[in-house]
Amino acid sequence: MTTTLLWVGVASLVGGVGHVILAKVVGAAAAGSPVARTLSNPWVILGVALQATFFFIYMALLSREDVSKVLPLTTLNYIIVAVLAQLLLAEPVTALRWTGIGFIVLGVFLVGRT
């Protein structure tokens, strides 16, 4: 299970970074950049590659563990995305949102104990 937790952590980090990169680039692209230029943007390609990496790690985890254990653990992604969005995108993460994330983490802990 320790190896599984390590890979879930890696997958969550990779997926979270991918989400934030895509949010930053696509948000800027929505200001009038043509689709072809957006899709050839190296940051978009990196974001998509990170999301694909998350997917393949997730598939490998599902081949070793029950989905009812793996899926809740990937919710660590919420913490990573909230922190990165606050730091890199200057998004406000309110106390209420952190409370919600805390409840999610508590739920993950409870599911993981079963």
C-alpha positions as CSV (number, residue, x, y, z in Angstrom):
1,M,0.0,0.0,0.0
2,T,3.0,2.4,0.6
3,T,3.9,2.2,-3.1
4,T,0.3,2.8,-4.0
5,L,0.3,5.9,-1.8
6,L,3.5,7.2,-3.4
7,W,2.1,6.7,-6.9
8,V,-1.2,8.4,-5.9
9,G,0.8,11.3,-4.6
10,V,2.9,11.6,-7.8
11,A,-0.3,11.3,-10.0
12,S,-2.1,13.9,-7.9
13,L,0.9,16.3,-8.2
14,V,1.3,15.8,-11.9
15,G,-2.5,16.1,-12.5
16,G,-2.8,19.2,-10.4
17,V,0.1,21.0,-12.1
18,G,-1.4,20.0,-15.5
19,H,-4.8,21.5,-14.4
20,V,-3.2,24.8,-13.4
21,I,-1.0,25.1,-16.5
22,L,-4.0,24.5,-18.7
23,A,-6.1,27.0,-16.8
24,K,-3.5,29.7,-17.1
25,V,-2.8,29.2,-20.8
26,V,-6.4,28.6,-21.9
27,G,-7.6,31.6,-19.9
28,A,-5.1,33.7,-21.7
29,A,-6.0,32.1,-25.1
30,A,-9.6,32.9,-24.6
31,A,-8.7,36.6,-25.1
32,G,-8.6,36.1,-28.9
33,S,-5.9,33.6,-29.8
34,P,-6.8,31.3,-32.7
35,V,-7.3,27.6,-32.0
36,A,-4.3,26.4,-34.0
37,R,-1.9,28.8,-32.1
38,T,-3.4,27.7,-28.8
39,L,-3.0,24.0,-29.6
40,S,0.6,24.5,-30.8
41,N,1.5,26.4,-27.6
42,P,4.2,24.4,-25.7
43,W,2.5,25.2,-22.4
44,V,-0.8,23.6,-23.7
45,I,1.2,20.6,-24.9
46,L,2.9,20.3,-21.5
47,G,-0.5,20.6,-19.6
48,V,-2.0,17.9,-21.8
49,A,1.0,15.7,-21.4
50,L,0.8,16.0,-17.6
51,Q,-2.9,15.2,-17.7
52,A,-2.1,12.1,-19.8
53,T,0.6,11.1,-17.4
54,F,-1.9,11.3,-14.6
55,F,-4.3,9.1,-16.5
56,F,-1.7,6.4,-17.2
57,I,-0.5,6.4,-13.6
58,Y,-4.2,6.1,-12.5
59,M,-4.7,3.2,-14.9
60,A,-1.7,1.4,-13.5
61,L,-2.9,2.0,-10.0
62,L,-6.3,0.5,-10.9
63,S,-4.6,-2.6,-12.1
64,R,-3.1,-3.1,-8.6
65,E,-5.7,-1.8,-6.2
66,D,-9.5,-1.5,-5.9
67,V,-11.0,1.6,-7.5
68,S,-12.9,2.3,-4.2
69,K,-9.4,2.9,-2.6
70,V,-7.6,4.6,-5.5
71,L,-10.2,7.1,-6.6
72,P,-10.7,8.7,-3.2
73,L,-7.0,9.1,-2.7
74,T,-6.7,11.1,-5.9
75,T,-8.8,13.8,-4.3
76,L,-5.5,15.1,-2.9
77,N,-5.5,16.8,-6.2
78,Y,-7.9,19.4,-4.6
79,I,-5.3,20.6,-2.2
80,I,-2.6,20.8,-4.9
81,V,-4.8,22.7,-7.3
82,A,-6.0,25.1,-4.6
83,V,-2.5,25.9,-3.5
84,L,-1.1,26.3,-7.0
85,A,-4.1,28.3,-8.2
86,Q,-3.6,30.7,-5.3
87,L,0.1,31.0,-5.9
88,L,0.4,30.9,-9.7
89,L,-3.0,32.2,-10.8
90,A,-3.7,34.7,-8.0
91,E,-7.1,33.0,-7.4
92,P,-8.7,33.7,-4.1
93,V,-9.1,30.6,-2.0
94,T,-11.4,31.5,0.8
95,A,-11.6,30.0,4.3
96,L,-14.9,28.3,3.3
97,R,-13.2,26.7,0.3
98,W,-10.3,25.5,2.5
99,T,-12.9,24.1,5.0
100,G,-14.6,22.2,2.1
101,I,-11.2,20.8,1.0
102,G,-10.5,19.8,4.6
103,F,-13.8,17.8,4.7
104,I,-12.7,16.1,1.5
105,V,-9.4,15.2,3.0
106,L,-11.1,13.9,6.2
107,G,-13.4,11.8,4.0
108,V,-10.4,10.4,2.1
109,F,-8.7,9.5,5.5
110,L,-11.9,7.7,6.6
111,V,-12.2,5.8,3.4
112,G,-8.5,4.9,3.5
113,R,-8.9,3.4,7.0
114,T,-11.4,0.8,5.8
